[in-house]
Amino acid sequence: MMIDLGMPSKRRRVSRQVMVGGVPVGGGAPVSVQSMTTTPTHDVNATLQQIAELTAAGCQIVRVAVPTHDDAEALPEIARKSQIPVVADIHFQPRYVFAAIDAGCAAVRVNPGNIKKFDDRVAEIARAASAAGVPIRIGVNAGSLDPRLLAKYGRATPEALVESALWECSLFEEHGFLDVKISVKHHDPVVMVAAYRQLAARCDYPLHLGVTEAGPLMQGTVKSAVAFGVLLAEGVGDTIRVSLSAPPVEEVKVGIGILESLGLRQRKLEIVSCPSCGRAQVDVYRLAEEVTAGLEDFPFPLRVAVMGCVVNGPGEAREADLGVASGNGKGQIFVKGEVVKTVSESRIVETLIEEALRLAGDSAADSQ
């Protein structure tokens, strides 16, 4: 019997589409993963090095901060040499928006709550962005809400965030500019989810999901996974950025993991391992870590079960592409549901890696 989990692959919110460089956002396109560099943007070599690391980790769109004139001056070289689309993040100074567009950035993020005289410059920004084919992201944050909305609502409520975003979008709409995507971020996942739900019901712009200032790696991962999981399972969200107090590559790993867990991206390596208990007769933690490290760059989707006892072990191992059910210092190795050999505990990891490589060879031969 099939159980409908209401996953987003079955029903996605219908939105218009914008192109961020070569990456489509919205309009039914796959949900993309973004991150942001932590280097001073004016340090071109360091910034490009970090972008290269993010690209290698699977990042599809990268944002760079542009708080100073020197940062704006660095944009042309960064945009030209980056392997993925570069988004300029603009606060406080409208002139940097025009510099980013002229530099060849793939998109510009503006924070209307911070940019001085933003309302007076929308027509100019719309003309420049339209002529260059550069989309604009309206990025509303709880910590930098337009003072007028903050005075009206008293704090950054979901209603305040949504009203701010739609008001700024309306300013662009007055000039015929619709190449916009929106974010309404908050550090509280409950407030953030409520804001995006309201926004999704009131417009068809593509939505950039984010829990802003989510915190250190563990806390930020939990907050983001909860909020993104709820919204993406409802079909809401077109691109994501996990905001962590951690190296940006970790943001990408977490973002990809969230999408894979929801079935929105093809899983690569998936380790199914037991949490261990008093029944375990092998060091499951060590085995799982060593198998993960040994297969980290495996080129094909692969589910590996690393189980520590005979209660759930054989069943989980049979369900996986590759698995081990361990006990009494030995491990039964399963490939595609069948036991292929029994090895000592000391040889479990190397045997699983050998069998994975054999599966990869078979897959490569089948594809030719």
C-alpha positions in Angstrom: 0.0 0.0 0.0 1.4 3.4 -1.0 1.4 6.1 1.6 1.2 9.7 0.4 3.7 11.7 2.4 2.8 14.9 0.6 6.3 15.3 -0.6 7.1 18.2 -2.9 7.8 16.0 -5.9 4.0 15.5 -6.0 3.0 19.1 -5.7 5.2 22.1 -6.2 4.0 25.7 -5.8 3.6 27.3 -9.2 6.0 30.3 -9.5 7.5 32.4 -12.3 11.1 31.7 -13.2 14.2 33.8 -13.1 17.6 32.9 -14.5 20.6 33.5 -12.1 23.3 33.1 -14.7 22.7 29.7 -16.1 20.8 28.4 -13.0 16.9 28.6 -13.3 15.1 29.5 -10.1 11.4 28.8 -9.9 9.0 27.7 -12.6 9.4 24.1 -11.7 13.2 24.0 -11.9 15.0 21.8 -9.3 15.7 23.5 -6.0 19.2 25.0 -6.1 21.7 25.3 -3.3 23.4 28.6 -2.5 26.0 29.8 -0.1 28.0 33.0 0.7 31.7 33.7 0.9 33.2 34.7 4.2 36.4 36.3 2.7 36.7 40.1 2.2 35.4 40.4 -1.4 38.2 42.8 -2.3 40.7 40.0 -1.6 40.0 38.5 -5.1 42.3 35.5 -4.8 40.9 34.4 -1.4 37.4 34.9 -2.6 37.9 33.0 -5.8 39.6 30.2 -3.9 36.6 29.9 -1.6 34.2 30.0 -4.5 36.2 27.1 -6.1 35.8 25.1 -2.8 32.1 25.8 -2.7 31.7 24.8 -6.4 33.5 21.5 -5.7 31.1 20.9 -2.8 28.1 21.2 -5.1 27.2 24.9 -4.6 25.2 26.3 -7.6 25.0 30.0 -6.8 27.3 32.0 -4.6 26.8 35.4 -3.0 29.5 37.9 -2.1 29.2 40.9 0.2 29.8 44.4 -1.2 30.0 46.8 1.7 32.9 49.0 0.3 34.1 50.6 -2.8 37.1 48.2 -3.0 34.7 45.3 -2.9 32.7 46.7 -5.8 35.9 47.2 -7.7 36.7 43.5 -7.3 33.4 42.3 -8.7 34.3 42.2 -12.5 37.2 39.8 -12.0 35.3 37.7 -9.5 32.2 37.4 -11.8 34.4 36.6 -14.8 36.4 33.9 -13.1 33.9 32.2 -11.0 32.6 28.9 -12.2 29.1 29.5 -10.8 26.9 32.5 -10.9 27.8 35.3 -8.5 25.2 37.4 -6.7 26.2 40.7 -5.2 24.9 41.4 -1.7 24.2 45.1 -1.4 23.4 47.1 1.8 23.4 50.8 2.5 24.6 52.2 -0.9 22.4 52.1 -4.1 25.5 52.9 -6.2 26.9 49.5 -5.6 23.8 48.0 -7.2 24.8 49.6 -10.5 28.4 48.6 -10.0 27.4 45.0 -9.6 25.2 45.1 -12.7 28.0 46.7 -14.7 30.5 44.1 -13.3 28.5 41.2 -14.9 27.1 39.7 -11.7 24.4 37.2 -12.3 22.0 38.8 -9.8 21.8 41.4 -7.1 20.4 41.1 -3.6 19.1 44.3 -2.1 18.0 44.9 1.4 15.5 47.7 1.2 15.4 48.1 5.0 19.0 49.2 4.9 19.6 50.9 1.6 19.4 54.7 1.9 16.8 56.4 -0.4 16.0 53.0 -1.9 12.4 54.0 -2.9 13.8 57.0 -4.8 16.2 54.8 -6.9 13.9 51.9 -7.9 13.2 53.2 -11.4 17.0 53.5 -12.1 17.7 50.1 -10.7 14.9 48.5 -12.7 16.1 50.1 -15.9 19.7 49.0 -15.4 18.8 45.4 -14.3 16.3 45.0 -17.1 18.8 46.1 -19.7 21.4 43.7 -18.4 19.0 40.8 -17.8 20.0 40.7 -14.2 17.3 39.5 -11.6 16.9 41.3 -8.3 16.4 39.5 -5.0 14.4 41.4 -2.5 15.9 40.2 0.7 14.0 41.1 3.8 15.6 40.1 7.2 14.1 40.3 10.7 17.2 42.2 11.8 17.0 44.9 9.2 13.3 45.4 8.6 12.1 48.7 7.1 11.7 51.1 10.0 8.2 52.0 8.8 7.0 48.4 9.1 8.9 47.9 12.4 7.0 50.9 13.8 3.7 49.5 12.5 4.0 45.9 13.8 6.3 46.5 16.8 8.6 43.6 15.9 9.5 41.4 12.9 6.2 39.4 12.7 5.5 37.2 9.7 3.0 39.8 8.5 5.6 42.6 8.8 8.2 40.6 6.8 5.6 39.7 4.1 4.3 43.3 3.8 7.8 44.6 3.5 8.7 42.2 0.7 5.5 42.7 -1.3 5.7 46.5 -0.9 9.2 46.6 -2.4 8.2 44.2 -5.2 5.3 46.6 -6.0 7.8 49.4 -6.5 9.5 47.3 -9.2 6.2 46.3 -10.7 5.3 49.9 -11.2 8.2 50.1 -13.6 7.4 46.8 -15.4 10.2 44.9 -13.7 9.2 41.3 -12.6 12.5 39.5 -12.7 12.4 39.2 -8.9 12.9 36.6 -6.3 12.1 37.1 -2.6 13.4 36.0 0.8 11.8 36.8 4.2 14.2 35.4 6.7 14.0 35.1 10.4 16.1 33.4 13.0 13.1 31.6 14.5 12.0 28.7 12.2 8.3 29.0 13.4 8.2 32.7 12.4 10.1 32.0 9.2 7.7 29.2 8.1 4.7 31.3 8.8 6.1 34.2 6.8 6.9 32.0 3.7 3.5 30.4 3.8 1.8 33.8 3.7 4.2 35.0 1.0 3.6 31.9 -1.1 -0.1 32.4 -1.0 0.1 36.1 -2.0 2.5 36.1 -5.0 4.0 33.9 -7.7 7.6 35.1 -7.4 10.2 32.4 -6.8 11.2 32.1 -3.1 14.7 31.9 -1.6 14.4 30.0 1.7 16.6 30.8 4.6 16.7 30.8 8.4 18.9 33.8 9.0 21.5 33.7 11.8 20.6 30.1 12.4 23.6 29.5 14.6 26.5 27.1 15.0 26.7 23.9 12.9 24.5 21.6 15.0 21.9 24.2 16.0 21.8 25.8 12.5 21.5 22.5 10.8 18.5 21.5 13.0 16.8 24.8 12.5 17.3 24.8 8.8 16.3 21.2 8.3 13.1 21.7 10.2 12.1 24.9 8.5 13.1 23.8 5.0 11.6 20.4 5.5 8.2 21.8 6.4 8.1 24.3 3.5 9.7 22.1 0.8 7.3 19.2 1.7 4.5 21.7 1.1 6.0 22.6 -2.3 7.2 26.0 -1.2 10.7 27.1 -2.0 12.8 27.4 -5.1 16.4 27.9 -3.9 17.9 27.5 -0.4 20.8 28.9 1.6 21.7 27.3 5.0 23.1 30.1 7.2 25.6 28.6 9.6 28.3 29.9 11.9 30.6 27.5 10.2 32.7 27.3 7.0 30.5 27.9 3.9 31.2 24.4 2.5 29.3 23.0 5.5 26.3 25.1 4.5 26.4 23.5 1.1 26.7 20.0 2.5 23.8 20.5 4.8 21.7 22.0 2.0 22.4 19.2 -0.3 21.6 16.7 2.5 18.3 18.3 3.1 17.3 18.1 -0.5 18.4 14.5 -0.8 16.5 13.5 2.3 13.3 15.0 0.8 13.8 13.3 -2.5 14.3 16.6 -4.2 17.8 15.6 -5.4 19.1 12.2 -6.3 20.9 10.7 -3.3 24.6 9.9 -3.7 26.1 8.1 -0.7 23.5 7.3 1.9 24.7 5.5 5.1 22.0 3.6 7.0 23.6 2.8 10.3 22.1 1.9 13.7 22.5 4.1 16.7 24.0 1.2 18.6 22.7 -0.3 21.8 23.5 -3.0 24.3 22.9 -5.6 21.6 25.7 -4.3 19.4 28.8 -6.6 19.2 30.9 -4.3 17.1 32.0 -0.7 17.1 29.2 0.7 14.9 30.3 4.3 15.3 33.8 3.6 14.0 32.5 1.4 11.2 30.0 4.0 10.0 32.6 6.8 10.1 35.2 4.7 8.2 32.8 3.5 5.6 31.6 7.1 5.1 35.1 8.4 4.7 36.1 5.6 2.3 33.1 6.1 0.0 32.8 9.9 0.3 33.5 10.5 -3.4 31.6 7.5 -4.7 30.4 8.4 -8.2 27.0 6.7 -8.2 24.0 6.7 -5.9 24.6 4.1 -3.2 22.8 3.1 0.0 25.0 1.3 2.5 23.7 -0.3 5.7 26.1 -0.6 8.6 24.4 -2.6 11.3 25.6 -3.8 14.6 23.5 -6.8 15.5 21.3 -9.5 14.2 17.9 -7.9 15.2 17.5 -5.3 12.4 20.8 -5.9 10.7 20.0 -8.5 8.1 16.7 -6.9 7.1 18.3 -3.4 6.7 21.3 -4.9 4.9 19.1 -6.7 2.4 17.2 -3.5 1.6 20.4 -1.6 0.8 22.6 -1.8 -2.2 25.4 -2.9 0.0 25.4 -3.7 3.7 26.9 -5.5 6.7 25.1 -7.3 9.5 27.7 -7.7 12.3 28.0 -9.9 15.3 30.5 -12.0 17.3 33.5 -10.2 15.7 32.3 -11.0 12.1 30.2 -9.3 9.5 27.9 -10.8 6.8 28.3 -8.7 3.6 25.2 -8.2 1.6 25.2 -7.0 -2.1 21.8 -6.3 -3.6 20.0 -8.3 -0.9 22.2 -11.4 -1.1 24.9 -12.5 1.3 28.1 -12.7 -0.7 30.7 -13.4 2.1 31.4 -13.4 5.8 34.5 -11.5 7.0 36.2 -10.7 10.3 35.4 -7.4 11.9 38.8 -6.0 10.9 38.0 -6.6 7.3 34.5 -5.2 7.1 35.3 -1.7 6.0 37.8 -2.7 3.3 35.4 -5.4 2.0 32.5 -2.9 1.8 34.7 -0.5 -0.2 35.8 -3.3 -2.5 32.2 -4.3 -3.2 31.2 -0.7 -3.7 33.9 -0.3 -6.3 32.8 -3.5 -8.0 29.2 -2.1 -8.2 30.6 1.1 -9.6 32.4 -0.8 -12.3 29.3 -2.7 -13.2 27.3 0.5 -13.4 29.9 2.1 -15.6 29.9 -0.9 -17.9 26.1 -1.0 -18.1 26.0 2.7 -19.1 28.3 2.2 -22.1 
